[in-house]
Amino acid sequence: MKKFASPLFSLALLLLCFSTQAQGVMTFEREQHDFGNVPEGTMATHEFKFKNTGNQPIIIATVQASCGCTTPDWTKTPVLPGKTGMVKAVYSSAGRPGVFNKTVTVTSNAATPNTTLTIKGTVLGPEEVKASLTPAQKAQAPRLVLDRTTHDFGKMEAGQQPSARFTVKNTGKQDLLLGMITSPCNCVGYKKAPQPIKPGQSAVIEVLYAQRQLGPITDVATLNSNAVEGPAKLTIKANVVRDLNAASMVKESATAVPFK
């Protein structure tokens, strides 16, 4: 006698099959990116775009870079079926000349829980960049012009982080990309990461100074960019004191009184 499966068993089997198939699928446009030649000091940035080709939302739990020189970012909200998201990789090339090959690993609730993305390229020093450009490329390259190259904070208190504003103009014919600010003291940096500057346009950058050494100080910082001239130099001066309040007090009738 032939036996048939009960309706309840068939329904349970159908639900089980559906539950195993209901999952997000992270489909990247590409999983590798070659920057080619990168001027030293620039932040090489690439967005890997993906589409959810599954039938459930995708949530990225974390993105882990293979080294501290690469900073990841990603879509933080759920990516619904049919929608797109991104994973950004930013490689800091300052002080890292030569070939690089780095990875970022994406962990999510997608059908493939771990996906590895790769960025690579070659970091060129200023002289290598100039040598690699043709006359036509040099004519089209971005050019950086500063309103001034020196700032004196005067008297400042150790531990404070005053800021100075510099105006940067791009007199070239391509976007000017400002890279990191480097200095021997590691005490000069951006208050806010700068945006690309279009040809013929200007932008104000705000530079923080965090010098703790006491006394009259002069620091020279390097402003890296993709400008054809190479890095620009910023000279920062200050007279660093331990305590500004104590420095401004005088004895008057055995009582400390601040200057008015």
C-alpha positions in Angstrom: 0.0 0.0 0.0 1.4 3.4 -1.0 1.8 6.0 1.7 1.6 9.8 1.1 3.2 12.5 3.1 0.9 14.4 5.4 0.0 18.0 4.5 1.6 19.2 7.7 4.9 17.4 6.9 4.9 18.9 3.4 4.3 22.4 4.8 7.1 22.0 7.3 9.5 20.8 4.6 8.6 23.8 2.4 9.2 26.2 5.3 12.5 24.6 6.0 13.6 24.9 2.4 12.5 28.6 2.3 14.4 29.4 5.6 17.6 27.9 4.3 17.3 29.9 1.0 16.2 33.2 2.6 19.5 35.1 3.0 21.2 38.2 1.7 23.9 37.8 -1.0 26.7 40.4 -1.2 27.7 40.8 -4.8 30.6 43.3 -5.3 31.3 45.0 -8.7 34.9 44.0 -8.1 36.9 42.7 -5.2 40.3 44.2 -6.1 41.5 47.7 -6.9 44.8 48.8 -8.3 45.6 52.5 -7.6 48.7 52.4 -9.9 51.2 55.1 -8.9 50.3 57.0 -5.8 52.2 60.2 -4.8 53.7 59.8 -1.4 51.7 61.5 1.3 48.3 61.2 -0.3 45.3 59.2 1.1 44.6 56.6 -1.6 40.8 56.1 -1.3 38.6 53.6 -3.1 34.9 52.6 -2.5 34.0 49.0 -3.3 30.3 48.9 -4.2 28.1 45.9 -3.8 24.5 45.0 -4.4 22.3 42.7 -2.3 21.2 40.1 -4.8 19.6 38.0 -2.1 16.2 38.1 -0.5 17.0 39.3 3.0 18.7 42.5 4.4 22.4 42.5 4.7 24.0 43.9 7.8 27.8 44.5 7.9 29.1 43.6 11.4 32.6 44.8 10.9 35.4 45.5 8.4 38.9 44.6 9.5 42.0 46.0 7.7 45.2 44.0 7.4 47.3 46.8 8.8 47.0 50.1 10.7 48.0 52.0 7.5 44.5 51.2 6.0 41.4 52.8 7.4 38.0 51.1 6.5 34.5 52.5 6.4 31.3 50.9 5.3 27.5 51.2 5.0 26.2 51.1 8.6 22.5 50.7 7.8 20.9 47.4 6.6 21.1 47.0 2.8 17.8 45.7 1.6 17.4 43.2 -1.3 18.1 44.9 -4.6 19.8 47.9 -2.9 23.5 48.8 -2.9 26.1 49.5 -0.2 29.7 50.3 0.0 33.0 49.4 1.7 35.6 52.1 1.7 39.4 51.5 2.0 41.7 54.5 2.7 45.5 53.8 2.5 47.8 56.3 4.1 50.9 56.5 1.9 52.9 59.0 4.0 56.3 57.6 4.8 55.6 54.4 2.9 57.3 54.5 -0.5 57.3 51.4 -2.6 54.8 48.7 -3.5 51.8 47.9 -1.2 49.2 45.2 -1.3 46.6 45.3 1.5 43.3 43.7 2.3 40.1 44.4 4.2 37.9 41.6 5.4 34.1 42.2 5.4 32.1 40.3 8.0 28.3 40.3 7.6 25.2 38.1 7.8 25.3 37.5 4.1 25.3 34.0 2.6 29.1 34.3 2.4 29.9 35.7 5.9 33.4 36.8 5.1 34.6 38.6 1.9 38.2 39.8 1.4 38.8 42.9 -0.7 42.3 43.9 -2.0 43.9 47.3 -2.7 47.4 47.6 -4.2 49.6 50.1 -5.9 53.0 51.8 -5.8 53.9 54.8 -3.7 56.2 57.2 -5.5 58.4 59.9 -3.8 58.2 63.5 -5.1 61.2 63.1 -7.5 59.8 59.8 -8.8 56.4 61.5 -9.5 58.0 64.3 -11.5 60.2 61.8 -13.5 57.1 59.7 -14.3 55.1 62.6 -15.8 55.2 63.6 -19.4 55.3 67.3 -20.3 51.6 67.2 -21.2 50.8 65.6 -17.8 52.8 68.2 -16.0 50.9 70.9 -17.7 47.6 69.4 -16.6 48.7 68.5 -13.0 47.3 70.2 -9.9 49.4 73.0 -8.4 49.4 74.1 -4.7 49.7 77.7 -3.6 49.6 78.7 0.0 48.6 82.2 1.3 51.5 81.9 3.7 53.9 79.2 4.9 54.6 80.4 8.5 52.4 80.9 11.6 53.5 82.1 15.0 51.2 81.2 17.9 53.2 83.4 20.3 52.8 82.3 23.9 50.9 79.1 24.4 50.4 76.6 27.2 51.8 73.1 27.0 49.1 70.6 26.4 46.8 73.0 24.5 46.1 72.4 20.8 45.6 75.8 19.2 44.8 75.9 15.5 46.0 78.0 12.5 44.1 78.6 9.3 45.9 78.5 5.9 44.3 79.1 2.6 45.2 76.7 -0.2 44.6 77.5 -3.9 44.7 75.0 -6.7 46.2 76.8 -9.8 46.5 73.6 -11.8 44.0 71.9 -14.1 43.1 68.8 -12.1 41.7 68.2 -8.6 44.2 68.9 -5.8 44.2 66.2 -3.2 45.8 67.1 0.1 47.4 64.3 2.0 48.7 63.9 5.5 50.7 66.6 7.4 53.9 65.0 8.8 56.4 66.5 11.2 59.4 65.2 13.2 57.6 66.1 16.4 54.3 64.3 15.4 52.5 67.4 16.8 51.0 68.9 13.7 47.8 67.7 12.1 44.5 68.6 10.6 41.5 69.6 12.7 39.3 68.2 9.9 40.2 66.1 6.9 40.4 68.3 3.8 38.3 67.8 0.7 39.6 67.8 -2.9 40.1 71.3 -4.3 38.9 71.9 -7.8 41.0 73.7 -10.4 41.0 77.5 -9.8 39.4 77.2 -6.4 40.6 77.8 -2.9 40.0 76.1 0.5 40.8 76.9 4.1 42.6 74.2 6.1 42.8 74.3 9.9 46.0 73.0 11.3 46.3 71.9 15.0 49.5 72.3 17.0 50.1 70.1 20.0 53.7 70.9 21.1 54.5 70.0 24.7 58.2 70.9 24.8 58.8 74.1 26.8 60.5 77.2 25.5 60.7 78.9 22.1 60.0 76.2 19.5 60.1 76.1 15.7 58.7 73.1 13.9 58.6 72.4 10.2 55.8 70.3 8.9 55.3 68.8 5.5 52.0 69.2 3.7 51.7 66.3 1.3 49.6 66.4 -1.8 49.4 65.3 -5.4 50.7 68.7 -6.6 53.3 68.5 -9.4 55.8 70.6 -7.2 55.7 68.0 -4.5 55.2 68.6 -0.7 54.9 72.1 0.7 56.5 73.2 4.0 54.8 74.9 6.9 56.8 76.6 9.7 55.1 76.7 13.0 56.5 78.8 15.9 55.5 79.2 19.5 56.8 80.0 23.0 55.5 77.1 25.0 55.0 77.8 28.8 53.9 75.4 31.5 51.0 77.6 32.7 49.7 80.7 31.0 47.9 81.9 34.1 51.1 81.6 36.2 53.0 83.4 33.5 50.6 86.4 33.6 50.7 86.9 37.3 52.8 89.5 39.2 53.3 90.1 42.9 51.5 93.2 44.1 51.4 93.8 47.8 52.3 90.2 48.4 49.1 89.3 46.4 49.1 87.6 43.0 47.2 89.9 40.6 46.7 89.2 36.8 47.6 91.8 34.2 44.6 93.8 33.2 
